[in-house]
Amino acid sequence: SSSSSSSSTKSKIVVSSSVQHQRSRAFHDDAHVVRHVSSSSSSSSSSASSSASSASSSSRREVIAIDIGSLPPPNANVTELFSTRTHPVKPLNVAEKLLGSALPTNAWWQNLLLEGNAPVIPNPYSMAVTSQGVQFCYSERLLAMTNISLIGGWVPDITVSLAGGFSGSPVVTGYDDLSATVEIPGEIRVPIVRGNPFPAVEIKKGYPIIKTLIQIKSLEIPEGISVSDGSTVYQILLGNGQNWLLYARPALQLEWINGTMLRANPNGEPFSGVLRLGMLTCGVATIPWLPGRIPACDAEVVSKLLPHLHRYPVGGTFSYAVSGDSAEISYELETRGDDVGDGGLVMMMMPHHLLMLDNPVQAKALRNVTLIGGGWQTILNYWTVRGPLTPFFTTDDQPVFKLTLDLPKIEFYPPSNLNGDAASFVLKTLKADVERPFGGGKVPDTYHYGKALARIARLALIANDMGQEALMQKAVKKVQDAFESWFGGESPSNKLVYDTTWGGLVVQKGLAQPIFDYGNAYYNDHHFHYGYMIYALAVWFHLSPETAIQSMDGKLVNYARALVSDIAHPNTTEQWSKLRHKDFYEGHSWASGLFKMMDGREQESCSEAVNAYYAVSLLGQVLGDADMENLGRVMTAMEVQSARTYWQIPGLAFEVDPNLFPGGFYPPTFSNNAMIGVMGANMASHSTWFGTQVEFVHGIQMIPFTPITDALLPRSFVIKEFGQVAQAFIRKKPAIMTSWAGYVHMAQAIIDPRGSWDALMPMNASGFDDGNSMTAALYWAATRPDSEKIFSNAANAAGSTKAASSSSSSSSSSSKAATESYFN
């Protein structure tokens, strides 16, 4: 963030030396060989078929990492792999010193670099810095609630400006993992930090003006409060009931200009110092959609907050240290201000942060004093579209917050082996599916091309698991041909190029057509698109490392690294931005790219985001790159946790402790939906960008189905969810499409493998989604935990051979029958 004054402090994060060494290599250097064996890789009870390999399932599932010393060195210059282009959208309002590195394209504060003065949402406020001033909006009062949407809105409640206005324009002068700093050079500097309830406005010299949208009802220094450290505190009560606290250091005097405007030091010296402004939640609803209100503020309550206002955050960094199946997550805060007393900082945690506290009792205690127990912290009871925020307090000498994140297993193969009897039917469909056309299209786009690649790669894995060497090699060859034709430039008008303006790989055609390929050239959904490709590459390196290493004159590994770097580079460099889509505070990713969004940023498919980081970790495994593997694993875990906490309803927090958030995150009518389709920084919707059908909303949060799906869609959630999504099968119009029916029945397999199998068998194999196949769906159903007991013989596995052969029949009637059976 911006340069610090002499009073800045930055505490040192303590990370184990081994982890520091690993991460400092930035993915690639040391040679090492690592073996990964699936924890589920016990031998199958019978052979997959009469022609199956004699090798055990365990040996086939073993992942042997390539000796990284045998690979070509990382290509230092991506322009040696891809031709270059400049982007038609130029970054606005950015300091010259930042243009030497790649710039963020999906950051939570992205609107600051785009045209239109749209707000950013650091929480608990929406904020904008414009030529009119620094604008604050507490959106809870604007919460528009329907049964399918929640919208926070944007109306500036209060604005900080200077008398006479500003002579310059806002410029982004710095940013880091948790903040962005905006300056109007020579006049003000505004560090916008995630979770800061009292954002700071640093004023070089001038007469501050406070403007409000609503009539100011009263202005007062809280009775009985004596500030002897050279600062001043005012309470500004608005006609709509909002109670704003203004902290100023050094002291200033506010006077009325009119009913909506105040001016500082009108007859005195210009002010040079810092203002902190935040809303106290005195008198507001305890939970926005329930009766009950927080008591009004009194001087005693406000006085307890004051020691926490003298120092303020100006930036922050995210780091992690992996140990076994957990990671220590650290948020290191950079601060400015004066050390007065021992109050420390006050910051706000989101619900998923509470779930990572080592001591669950501590989480409950924090919520109790904030919401239930009537502690003074109730004046910080902020609500967002994703539920309530909870205050926590740091110390002056160590502004760092540490959390523990459980890490999922990252495996190529499912938890159970494919039972021999079920395998005989899967083998029939496997042979047919491998022979089907690739399906990527004559003029590929990255999304559907990636999905088709991942589908073929999944077939290759299944063939390998079944000991079908010839089918496996045929599928791998299709993956190889597809990658070599595209990376080789056989679609010149639609090839990937490197954008030197922002720093990233984009589809050339989309530079002239912003919405082409779902906005890929404008950096929308890169993690979805490239995640599928990285998965296919990981499978290729796993199953046929010799051909992968030699492909494209030995350059394929660097093409693979470039795709990873586009979405998951560990730090910002001249060529790549750091983890392009990830929001380190919220845990999940954003997908909106260079499109202005009034609700901040948005993401639709949390499951495709999970797939992207899962794929990165898999590729790290096979390349013997522990840094890449661990980075992918941690990012996967963060994405899963946030998806289960916010996209799924009621969500992970209520499984951990149903009493932690009484009243829930969302209004009851909205909560009935069980799943969010699109999540924005200031909105949530039970719909998608392409339709409102229930199978769209739920299905886009499930795909693709791979072993990591077990972490994302636990049985406990699917039991609650499936009755709702299965309504699609008994809906008369429009009838559910086979492409979506396949995914819904794969979700069914999590709670009912046999019912899923029976519903899948008569479906039209050619109607499956381009990222899915009949083979993958049946394999998924037959490899659920305990599936070997369920599919114990051929009759149980298939129902009938006749059903298996009826691939041309419609899925609607059989799926409807299966669903009605489920409901009955």
PEPENOR-V300397 format. One record per residue. N is the residue number from 1. RES is the residue in three letters. PHI is phi in degrees with one decimal (* if undefined). Layout:
n->{N,N}
res->{RES,RES}
phi->{PHI,PHI}
//
This chain:
n->{1,2,3,4,5,6,7,8,9,10,11,12,13,14,15,16,17,18,19,20,21,22,23,24,25,26,27,28,29,30,31,32,33,34,35,36,37,38,39,40,41,42,43,44,45,46,47,48,49,50,51,52,53,54,55,56,57,58,59,60,61,62,63,64,65,66,67,68,69,70,71,72,73,74,75,76,77,78,79,80,81,82,83,84,85,86,87,88,89,90,91,92,93,94,95,96,97,98,99,100,101,102,103,104,105,106,107,108,109,110,111,112,113,114,115,116,117,118,119,120,121,122,123,124,125,126,127,128,129,130,131,132,133,134,135,136,137,138,139,140,141,142,143,144,145,146,147,148,149,150,151,152,153,154,155,156,157,158,159,160,161,162,163,164,165,166,167,168,169,170,171,172,173,174,175,176,177,178,179,180,181,182,183,184,185,186,187,188,189,190,191,192,193,194,195,196,197,198,199,200,201,202,203,204,205,206,207,208,209,210,211,212,213,214,215,216,217,218,219,220,221,222,223,224,225,226,227,228,229,230,231,232,233,234,235,236,237,238,239,240,241,242,243,244,245,246,247,248,249,250,251,252,253,254,255,256,257,258,259,260,261,262,263,264,265,266,267,268,269,270,271,272,273,274,275,276,277,278,279,280,281,282,283,284,285,286,287,288,289,290,291,292,293,294,295,296,297,298,299,300,301,302,303,304,305,306,307,308,309,310,311,312,313,314,315,316,317,318,319,320,321,322,323,324,325,326,327,328,329,330,331,332,333,334,335,336,337,338,339,340,341,342,343,344,345,346,347,348,349,350,351,352,353,354,355,356,357,358,359,360,361,362,363,364,365,366,367,368,369,370,371,372,373,374,375,376,377,378,379,380,381,382,383,384,385,386,387,388,389,390,391,392,393,394,395,396,397,398,399,400,401,402,403,404,405,406,407,408,409,410,411,412,413,414,415,416,417,418,419,420,421,422,423,424,425,426,427,428,429,430,431,432,433,434,435,436,437,438,439,440,441,442,443,444,445,446,447,448,449,450,451,452,453,454,455,456,457,458,459,460,461,462,463,464,465,466,467,468,469,470,471,472,473,474,475,476,477,478,479,480,481,482,483,484,485,486,487,488,489,490,491,492,493,494,495,496,497,498,499,500,501,502,503,504,505,506,507,508,509,510,511,512,513,514,515,516,517,518,519,520,521,522,523,524,525,526,527,528,529,530,531,532,533,534,535,536,537,538,539,540,541,542,543,544,545,546,547,548,549,550,551,552,553,554,555,556,557,558,559,560,561,562,563,564,565,566,567,568,569,570,571,572,573,574,575,576,577,578,579,580,581,582,583,584,585,586,587,588,589,590,591,592,593,594,595,596,597,598,599,600,601,602,603,604,605,606,607,608,609,610,611,612,613,614,615,616,617,618,619,620,621,622,623,624,625,626,627,628,629,630,631,632,633,634,635,636,637,638,639,640,641,642,643,644,645,646,647,648,649,650,651,652,653,654,655,656,657,658,659,660,661,662,663,664,665,666,667,668,669,670,671,672,673,674,675,676,677,678,679,680,681,682,683,684,685,686,687,688,689,690,691,692,693,694,695,696,697,698,699,700,701,702,703,704,705,706,707,708,709,710,711,712,713,714,715,716,717,718,719,720,721,722,723,724,725,726,727,728,729,730,731,732,733,734,735,736,737,738,739,740,741,742,743,744,745,746,747,748,749,750,751,752,753,754,755,756,757,758,759,760,761,762,763,764,765,766,767,768,769,770,771,772,773,774,775,776,777,778,779,780,781,782,783,784,785,786,787,788,789,790,791,792,793,794,795,796,797,798,799,800,801,802,803,804,805,806,807,808,809,810,811,812,813,814,815,816,817,818,819,820,821,822,823,824}
res->{SER,SER,SER,SER,SER,SER,SER,SER,THR,LYS,SER,LYS,ILE,VAL,VAL,SER,SER,SER,VAL,GLN,HIS,GLN,ARG,SER,ARG,ALA,PHE,HIS,ASP,ASP,ALA,HIS,VAL,VAL,ARG,HIS,VAL,SER,SER,SER,SER,SER,SER,SER,SER,SER,SER,ALA,SER,SER,SER,ALA,SER,SER,ALA,SER,SER,SER,SER,ARG,ARG,GLU,VAL,ILE,ALA,ILE,ASP,ILE,GLY,SER,LEU,PRO,PRO,PRO,ASN,ALA,ASN,VAL,THR,GLU,LEU,PHE,SER,THR,ARG,THR,HIS,PRO,VAL,LYS,PRO,LEU,ASN,VAL,ALA,GLU,LYS,LEU,LEU,GLY,SER,ALA,LEU,PRO,THR,ASN,ALA,TRP,TRP,GLN,ASN,LEU,LEU,LEU,GLU,GLY,ASN,ALA,PRO,VAL,ILE,PRO,ASN,PRO,TYR,SER,MET,ALA,VAL,THR,SER,GLN,GLY,VAL,GLN,PHE,CYS,TYR,SER,GLU,ARG,LEU,LEU,ALA,MET,THR,ASN,ILE,SER,LEU,ILE,GLY,GLY,TRP,VAL,PRO,ASP,ILE,THR,VAL,SER,LEU,ALA,GLY,GLY,PHE,SER,GLY,SER,PRO,VAL,VAL,THR,GLY,TYR,ASP,ASP,LEU,SER,ALA,THR,VAL,GLU,ILE,PRO,GLY,GLU,ILE,ARG,VAL,PRO,ILE,VAL,ARG,GLY,ASN,PRO,PHE,PRO,ALA,VAL,GLU,ILE,LYS,LYS,GLY,TYR,PRO,ILE,ILE,LYS,THR,LEU,ILE,GLN,ILE,LYS,SER,LEU,GLU,ILE,PRO,GLU,GLY,ILE,SER,VAL,SER,ASP,GLY,SER,THR,VAL,TYR,GLN,ILE,LEU,LEU,GLY,ASN,GLY,GLN,ASN,TRP,LEU,LEU,TYR,ALA,ARG,PRO,ALA,LEU,GLN,LEU,GLU,TRP,ILE,ASN,GLY,THR,MET,LEU,ARG,ALA,ASN,PRO,ASN,GLY,GLU,PRO,PHE,SER,GLY,VAL,LEU,ARG,LEU,GLY,MET,LEU,THR,CYS,GLY,VAL,ALA,THR,ILE,PRO,TRP,LEU,PRO,GLY,ARG,ILE,PRO,ALA,CYS,ASP,ALA,GLU,VAL,VAL,SER,LYS,LEU,LEU,PRO,HIS,LEU,HIS,ARG,TYR,PRO,VAL,GLY,GLY,THR,PHE,SER,TYR,ALA,VAL,SER,GLY,ASP,SER,ALA,GLU,ILE,SER,TYR,GLU,LEU,GLU,THR,ARG,GLY,ASP,ASP,VAL,GLY,ASP,GLY,GLY,LEU,VAL,MET,MET,MET,MET,PRO,HIS,HIS,LEU,LEU,MET,LEU,ASP,ASN,PRO,VAL,GLN,ALA,LYS,ALA,LEU,ARG,ASN,VAL,THR,LEU,ILE,GLY,GLY,GLY,TRP,GLN,THR,ILE,LEU,ASN,TYR,TRP,THR,VAL,ARG,GLY,PRO,LEU,THR,PRO,PHE,PHE,THR,THR,ASP,ASP,GLN,PRO,VAL,PHE,LYS,LEU,THR,LEU,ASP,LEU,PRO,LYS,ILE,GLU,PHE,TYR,PRO,PRO,SER,ASN,LEU,ASN,GLY,ASP,ALA,ALA,SER,PHE,VAL,LEU,LYS,THR,LEU,LYS,ALA,ASP,VAL,GLU,ARG,PRO,PHE,GLY,GLY,GLY,LYS,VAL,PRO,ASP,THR,TYR,HIS,TYR,GLY,LYS,ALA,LEU,ALA,ARG,ILE,ALA,ARG,LEU,ALA,LEU,ILE,ALA,ASN,ASP,MET,GLY,GLN,GLU,ALA,LEU,MET,GLN,LYS,ALA,VAL,LYS,LYS,VAL,GLN,ASP,ALA,PHE,GLU,SER,TRP,PHE,GLY,GLY,GLU,SER,PRO,SER,ASN,LYS,LEU,VAL,TYR,ASP,THR,THR,TRP,GLY,GLY,LEU,VAL,VAL,GLN,LYS,GLY,LEU,ALA,GLN,PRO,ILE,PHE,ASP,TYR,GLY,ASN,ALA,TYR,TYR,ASN,ASP,HIS,HIS,PHE,HIS,TYR,GLY,TYR,MET,ILE,TYR,ALA,LEU,ALA,VAL,TRP,PHE,HIS,LEU,SER,PRO,GLU,THR,ALA,ILE,GLN,SER,MET,ASP,GLY,LYS,LEU,VAL,ASN,TYR,ALA,ARG,ALA,LEU,VAL,SER,ASP,ILE,ALA,HIS,PRO,ASN,THR,THR,GLU,GLN,TRP,SER,LYS,LEU,ARG,HIS,LYS,ASP,PHE,TYR,GLU,GLY,HIS,SER,TRP,ALA,SER,GLY,LEU,PHE,LYS,MET,MET,ASP,GLY,ARG,GLU,GLN,GLU,SER,CYS,SER,GLU,ALA,VAL,ASN,ALA,TYR,TYR,ALA,VAL,SER,LEU,LEU,GLY,GLN,VAL,LEU,GLY,ASP,ALA,ASP,MET,GLU,ASN,LEU,GLY,ARG,VAL,MET,THR,ALA,MET,GLU,VAL,GLN,SER,ALA,ARG,THR,TYR,TRP,GLN,ILE,PRO,GLY,LEU,ALA,PHE,GLU,VAL,ASP,PRO,ASN,LEU,PHE,PRO,GLY,GLY,PHE,TYR,PRO,PRO,THR,PHE,SER,ASN,ASN,ALA,MET,ILE,GLY,VAL,MET,GLY,ALA,ASN,MET,ALA,SER,HIS,SER,THR,TRP,PHE,GLY,THR,GLN,VAL,GLU,PHE,VAL,HIS,GLY,ILE,GLN,MET,ILE,PRO,PHE,THR,PRO,ILE,THR,ASP,ALA,LEU,LEU,PRO,ARG,SER,PHE,VAL,ILE,LYS,GLU,PHE,GLY,GLN,VAL,ALA,GLN,ALA,PHE,ILE,ARG,LYS,LYS,PRO,ALA,ILE,MET,THR,SER,TRP,ALA,GLY,TYR,VAL,HIS,MET,ALA,GLN,ALA,ILE,ILE,ASP,PRO,ARG,GLY,SER,TRP,ASP,ALA,LEU,MET,PRO,MET,ASN,ALA,SER,GLY,PHE,ASP,ASP,GLY,ASN,SER,MET,THR,ALA,ALA,LEU,TYR,TRP,ALA,ALA,THR,ARG,PRO,ASP,SER,GLU,LYS,ILE,PHE,SER,ASN,ALA,ALA,ASN,ALA,ALA,GLY,SER,THR,LYS,ALA,ALA,SER,SER,SER,SER,SER,SER,SER,SER,SER,SER,SER,LYS,ALA,ALA,THR,GLU,SER,TYR,PHE,ASN}
phi->{*,-64.5,-62.9,-95.1,-80.9,-64.8,-91.9,-68.2,-131.7,-142.9,-76.4,-90.6,-78.5,-97.7,-125.3,-57.6,-61.1,-66.3,-69.1,-57.9,-63.2,-61.8,-69.7,-67.1,-78.7,49.0,97.3,-125.0,-81.8,-67.2,-84.9,-160.8,-121.3,-127.9,-104.0,-119.0,-117.3,-55.0,-64.5,-100.3,-91.8,-70.9,-65.3,-68.1,-71.1,-149.3,-69.1,-65.1,-166.0,-63.8,-98.7,-68.2,-63.9,-76.9,-64.2,-72.8,-59.4,-60.3,-69.5,-69.4,-84.2,-65.5,-107.2,-104.9,-69.7,-67.7,-64.8,-62.1,-69.9,-88.5,-92.6,-64.7,-64.7,-55.3,-76.4,-68.0,-125.0,-62.9,-70.5,-80.3,-101.9,-126.9,-70.8,-112.1,-143.3,-102.7,-93.8,-68.3,-94.8,-98.9,-65.9,-103.2,56.7,-126.7,-67.6,-57.4,-65.2,-88.0,-79.6,-79.9,-122.4,-59.4,-104.3,-60.8,-122.6,-138.1,-68.7,-59.5,-102.1,-55.8,-57.2,-65.4,-99.1,-115.7,-74.2,118.9,57.0,-68.6,-74.3,-114.7,-124.3,-77.9,69.2,-87.4,-117.2,-94.3,-138.8,-144.9,-119.2,-131.1,-66.3,-85.2,135.8,-95.0,-106.3,-122.4,-138.0,-94.4,-77.6,-57.5,-70.0,-101.7,-61.6,-94.1,-115.0,-128.4,-74.4,-125.6,-153.1,-128.5,-132.6,-78.5,83.5,-146.9,-139.5,-63.5,-70.2,-150.3,-133.0,-104.9,-139.2,-123.4,-58.6,88.4,76.6,-106.0,-89.7,-118.8,-119.1,-65.4,-138.9,-77.0,-108.9,-171.9,-160.2,-150.5,-66.0,-123.8,-155.9,-138.7,-110.4,-115.7,-126.4,-104.6,-49.4,80.1,-125.4,-140.0,-136.5,-128.0,-80.6,-97.4,-117.0,-59.0,71.2,-94.5,-76.6,-134.6,-57.5,-101.0,-121.8,-89.3,-110.9,-71.4,-170.5,162.3,-110.9,-61.0,-119.9,-111.4,-115.5,-126.5,-79.4,-101.9,-53.1,-78.2,-84.8,-156.5,-134.9,-156.2,-86.5,-51.0,-59.5,85.5,-92.2,-114.7,-104.2,-106.8,-104.2,86.8,-118.3,-133.1,-128.5,-122.7,-105.8,-117.4,-96.1,-96.4,-65.1,-90.5,94.8,-68.9,-121.0,-100.0,-109.2,-111.1,-108.3,-128.5,-142.2,-72.2,-63.6,-141.6,-121.9,-97.5,-134.9,-70.6,-104.0,-155.9,-69.2,-128.5,-145.9,-124.4,-131.2,-94.0,48.8,-61.5,-115.3,-121.9,-75.6,-60.1,-87.9,-137.4,170.9,-127.8,-109.2,-121.5,-131.4,-157.3,-94.6,-88.9,-89.9,-64.1,80.1,-88.3,-63.2,-61.5,-127.8,-53.1,-106.8,-123.9,-67.6,109.7,-129.6,-74.3,-59.6,-65.4,-70.5,-126.4,-61.6,-64.6,-64.4,-62.3,-62.2,-73.3,-81.0,-56.2,-60.5,-95.5,-108.8,-70.8,-106.3,-141.3,-78.7,-124.0,179.1,-173.7,-123.0,-110.3,-147.9,-147.5,-135.8,-89.5,-141.6,64.3,-102.1,-145.5,-135.5,-87.8,-97.3,-123.1,-111.2,-102.6,-100.6,-99.0,-129.2,-135.1,123.5,-112.8,-86.5,-119.6,72.5,-127.4,-73.7,75.2,-83.8,-116.9,-135.3,-118.2,-101.1,-84.3,-55.3,-67.8,-64.6,-59.2,-70.9,-99.0,-68.0,-63.2,-110.0,-58.7,-63.1,-63.2,-61.2,-64.6,-63.9,-62.3,-67.4,-63.1,-71.0,-79.3,-119.8,-101.8,-78.5,76.5,-67.1,-61.5,-66.8,-60.7,-72.8,-119.7,-92.5,-85.7,-117.7,-126.5,-62.2,-102.4,100.1,-83.0,-98.6,-126.3,-75.3,-135.6,-127.1,-100.1,-103.7,-63.8,-87.1,-147.9,-76.7,-140.7,-122.3,-113.1,-132.9,-114.5,-116.0,-74.3,-107.3,-78.7,-71.0,-110.3,-129.5,-78.0,-118.1,-75.4,-71.6,-119.3,-81.8,-76.1,-63.5,-56.9,-70.2,-66.5,-63.6,-62.7,-80.4,-63.0,-62.0,-60.8,-71.3,-61.0,-59.4,-69.9,-68.8,-65.3,-81.0,-65.3,-56.7,-54.9,89.4,-80.8,93.7,-68.1,-113.4,-69.7,-109.8,-65.3,-71.2,-72.1,-62.5,-62.0,-62.4,-64.7,-59.8,-64.3,-62.5,-65.3,-62.8,-64.6,-61.8,-62.7,-62.6,-63.0,-60.7,-62.5,-64.1,-92.0,75.1,-96.1,-60.1,-64.9,-65.8,-61.7,-65.3,-65.1,-67.7,-62.4,-62.2,-64.5,-62.1,-59.3,-60.4,-65.8,-65.8,-66.4,-70.1,-79.0,-62.1,-79.0,82.1,-76.6,-117.4,-59.5,-77.9,-131.3,-79.5,-79.0,-129.3,-97.1,-87.0,-81.4,-73.9,-103.9,96.4,179.7,-92.0,-136.1,-79.2,-56.1,-59.8,-72.3,-63.0,-99.3,-134.9,-52.7,-94.2,-63.6,55.2,58.6,80.3,-56.1,-66.4,-102.5,68.8,-80.9,63.1,-56.3,-65.9,-66.1,-63.3,-75.9,-60.1,-62.5,-65.7,-63.9,-59.4,-62.6,-64.6,-60.9,-63.6,-60.7,-63.4,-71.7,-88.0,-142.4,-60.0,-64.0,-68.1,-67.3,-64.3,-83.9,-61.1,54.8,56.4,81.2,-93.1,-57.2,-61.1,-76.6,-63.1,-62.7,-63.0,-65.5,-62.3,-62.5,-61.9,-62.1,-108.9,-146.1,-73.1,-73.9,-154.4,-83.3,-131.3,-62.3,-102.2,-134.8,-88.4,-74.5,36.2,-43.9,-101.5,-76.9,-102.4,-71.3,-79.9,-87.6,89.9,-99.4,-109.5,-117.3,-126.6,-85.9,61.4,-89.7,-106.3,-64.2,-128.6,-68.8,-98.6,90.6,-133.0,-140.5,-145.6,-92.1,-89.2,-67.9,-71.3,-71.8,-67.1,-57.7,-59.3,-62.6,-73.9,-58.5,-64.3,-58.7,-65.8,-61.1,-63.7,-59.1,-58.3,-73.1,-87.3,67.3,-107.9,-63.7,-64.8,-63.1,-60.9,-68.5,-59.9,-60.2,-67.1,-66.8,-64.7,-61.1,-61.6,-63.8,-65.2,-61.3,-62.3,-69.1,-62.6,-71.8,-84.5,-113.1,-74.3,-85.8,-122.1,-79.5,99.2,-60.8,-57.9,-85.8,-78.0,-67.0,-157.7,-63.8,-98.2,-70.6,-128.5,-60.1,95.1,79.0,-87.5,-126.4,-58.3,-55.3,-64.7,-75.0,-63.7,-61.7,-74.3,72.7,-147.8,-94.1,-90.6,-132.6,-111.1,-114.3,-61.8,-136.4,-158.4,-146.5,-138.7,-91.3,-162.2,-130.0,-70.1,-117.8,156.2,-112.3,-58.0,-60.8,-69.9,-68.1,-61.9,-79.4,-64.0,-70.0,-97.1,-117.2,-75.5,-83.7,-91.0,-139.7,-55.7,-71.2,-59.8,-60.6,-76.2,-79.2,-118.6,-68.6,-54.9,-59.2,-77.8,-63.7,-57.5,-74.8,-85.7,-65.3,-57.8,-75.4,-69.2,-70.4,-60.1,-60.5,-78.4,-106.2,-76.8,-75.6,-139.9,-74.2,-68.1,-65.1,-78.1,-56.4,-57.9,-84.9,-59.3,-58.5,-67.3,-62.7,-72.5,-69.1,-64.9,-57.3,-61.4,-65.5,-112.6,-151.3,-59.6,-66.4,-62.7,-63.2,-57.0,-62.2,-74.9,-76.3,-54.3,-85.0,-72.4,-77.7,-61.7,-77.2,-93.4,-68.0,-58.8,-65.3,-100.4,-136.9,-157.4,-56.7,-60.4,-62.1,-67.3,-65.8,-59.7,-60.3,-61.9,-85.7,-119.8,-71.0,-52.1,68.5,-66.5,-62.1,-74.4,-70.9,-99.4,-84.3,-151.0,-62.7,-64.8,-68.2,-71.1,-114.2,81.9,-165.8,-63.3,-59.6,-63.1,-66.1,-88.7,-90.8,-68.7,-88.5,-75.5,-71.9,-83.1,-63.4,-68.3,-67.2,-65.8,-62.5,-63.9,-63.1,-68.8,-61.5,-63.6,-61.1,-67.8,-82.8}
//
